[in-house]
Amino acid sequence: MAGGRYKPITQQERDRIFALHSDGLSCAAIAREIGRGKTSVARHAALMGLSFDRFLVAEATEARIVDAKARRVALMHRLLDEAERLLDRANKPYKVWRLSNEGDLLTGMLDLPDARDQRDLVQAAATAIDKSLRLEDHDRDTGNADDKSMLTDLREGLSKLFAGRDT
């Protein structure tokens, strides 16, 4: 540690590194969890015979990307559903509340919301639609199949290279 003394890692921290590694956490995630540097975690993990396989990390990252995409799709559908509800409310009878000069609460029904409330409902619906489209755009295929193919070839080549080192 710069400017300070190194605090030796405890057996409890070693046990925690082992447990978190078994749970599939990355070196960086374990370091954050136990409040130590990544180098210390990697060094002690190696002493325990543990490794952080980059391909497993890549697999986990890919799974998180797929999960996040599924969540964005679900949110997109919820936003569109909400936009429909808001637009429906803009064209239905509408309950209003007002205070009288004496401070009494007055309620009544209108055939439709007043112009201001209709505008607010339509604007809220438009915002929901816009946000759903932005989520859709985020996941849209950019058409860079050549880039994806090159990256796939690179990944396969690196896999073969590292596989050859272990034998």
C-alpha positions in Angstrom: 0.0 0.0 0.0 1.4 3.4 -1.0 2.3 5.6 2.0 1.1 3.0 4.5 1.9 -0.4 5.9 0.8 -3.6 4.3 -1.9 -5.3 6.3 -1.5 -9.1 6.0 -4.5 -11.0 4.7 -6.3 -13.0 7.4 -7.5 -16.6 7.3 -11.0 -15.3 7.3 -10.3 -13.3 4.2 -8.7 -16.3 2.5 -11.8 -18.3 3.3 -14.0 -15.6 1.9 -11.9 -15.5 -1.3 -12.3 -19.2 -1.6 -16.1 -19.0 -1.1 -16.6 -16.1 -3.5 -14.5 -17.8 -6.1 -16.6 -20.9 -5.8 -19.7 -18.7 -6.4 -18.1 -17.6 -9.7 -17.2 -14.1 -8.8 -14.4 -12.4 -10.7 -11.2 -11.3 -9.1 -12.3 -7.6 -9.2 -15.7 -8.5 -7.7 -14.0 -10.4 -4.9 -11.6 -7.6 -4.3 -14.5 -5.1 -3.9 -16.3 -7.5 -1.7 -13.5 -8.0 0.8 -12.0 -4.5 0.5 -8.6 -5.6 -0.9 -6.8 -4.9 -4.1 -7.1 -7.2 -7.1 -3.4 -8.1 -7.0 -3.7 -9.3 -3.4 -6.8 -11.3 -4.2 -5.2 -12.8 -7.4 -2.0 -13.7 -5.5 -3.8 -15.4 -2.6 -6.2 -17.2 -5.0 -3.2 -18.5 -6.9 -1.6 -19.7 -3.6 -4.8 -21.6 -3.0 -4.7 -23.2 -6.5 -7.6 -21.0 -7.7 -7.6 -19.3 -11.1 -9.8 -16.8 -12.8 -10.4 -18.3 -16.2 -11.0 -15.5 -18.6 -13.2 -17.7 -20.8 -15.5 -18.4 -17.8 -15.6 -14.7 -17.1 -16.4 -14.1 -20.8 -19.2 -16.7 -20.6 -20.7 -15.0 -17.5 -20.4 -11.6 -19.1 -22.3 -12.9 -22.2 -25.0 -14.4 -19.9 -25.4 -11.0 -18.2 -25.7 -9.3 -21.6 -28.4 -11.7 -22.6 -30.2 -11.3 -19.3 -30.0 -7.5 -19.6 -31.4 -7.6 -23.1 -34.4 -9.7 -21.9 -35.0 -7.2 -19.1 -34.9 -4.3 -21.7 -37.5 -6.2 -23.8 -39.7 -6.7 -20.8 -39.4 -3.0 -19.9 -40.1 -2.0 -23.5 -43.4 -3.9 -23.4 -44.3 -2.4 -20.0 -43.7 1.1 -21.4 -45.9 0.4 -24.4 -48.6 -1.0 -22.1 -48.4 2.1 -20.0 -48.6 4.4 -23.1 -51.8 2.6 -24.1 -53.3 3.1 -20.6 -52.4 6.8 -20.7 -53.9 7.3 -24.1 -57.1 5.4 -23.0 -57.4 7.7 -20.0 -57.2 10.8 -22.2 -60.5 9.7 -23.9 -62.5 8.5 -20.9 -64.7 10.2 -18.3 -62.5 12.0 -15.8 -63.0 12.7 -12.1 -62.0 16.1 -11.0 -61.3 17.6 -7.6 -61.4 21.2 -6.7 -61.4 23.2 -3.5 -64.2 25.7 -3.1 -63.6 29.2 -1.8 -64.6 28.0 1.6 -62.0 25.2 1.5 -64.5 22.3 0.8 -63.4 19.5 -1.5 -65.7 19.4 -4.6 -65.7 16.4 -7.0 -67.3 15.9 -10.3 -67.1 14.0 -13.5 -66.2 15.3 -16.9 -66.9 13.5 -20.2 -63.2 13.9 -21.0 -60.2 15.3 -19.2 -59.8 19.0 -19.6 -57.3 20.1 -22.4 -54.4 20.5 -20.0 -54.8 17.0 -18.5 -55.3 15.5 -21.9 -52.1 17.1 -23.1 -50.3 15.8 -20.0 -51.6 12.3 -20.6 -50.6 12.3 -24.3 -47.2 13.7 -23.5 -46.6 11.0 -20.8 -47.7 8.4 -23.4 -45.4 9.9 -26.0 -42.5 9.8 -23.5 -43.2 6.1 -22.7 -43.3 5.3 -26.4 -40.1 7.2 -27.1 -38.3 5.4 -24.2 -39.5 2.0 -25.5 -38.2 2.8 -28.9 -34.8 3.8 -27.5 -34.6 0.4 -25.7 -35.5 -1.3 -29.0 -32.8 0.7 -30.8 -30.2 -0.3 -28.2 -30.7 -3.9 -29.0 -31.1 -3.6 -32.8 -28.6 -5.4 -34.9 -26.2 -2.9 -36.4 -25.5 -5.1 -39.4 -21.9 -5.5 -38.6 -21.8 -9.2 -39.3 -18.2 -8.9 -40.6 -17.1 -7.4 -37.3 -18.9 -10.1 -35.4 -17.3 -12.8 -37.6 -13.8 -11.4 -37.1 -14.4 -11.3 -33.3 -15.6 -14.8 -33.3 -12.6 -16.0 -35.3 -10.3 -14.1 -32.9 -12.0 -15.7 -29.9 -11.7 -19.2 -31.4 -8.0 -18.6 -32.3 -7.2 -17.4 -28.8 -9.1 -20.4 -27.3 -7.0 -22.8 -29.4 -3.8 -21.0 -28.4 -4.6 -21.1 -24.7 -5.7 -24.7 -25.0 -2.4 -25.6 -26.5 -0.5 -24.1 -23.6 -2.1 -26.3 -21.0 -1.0 -29.5 -22.7 
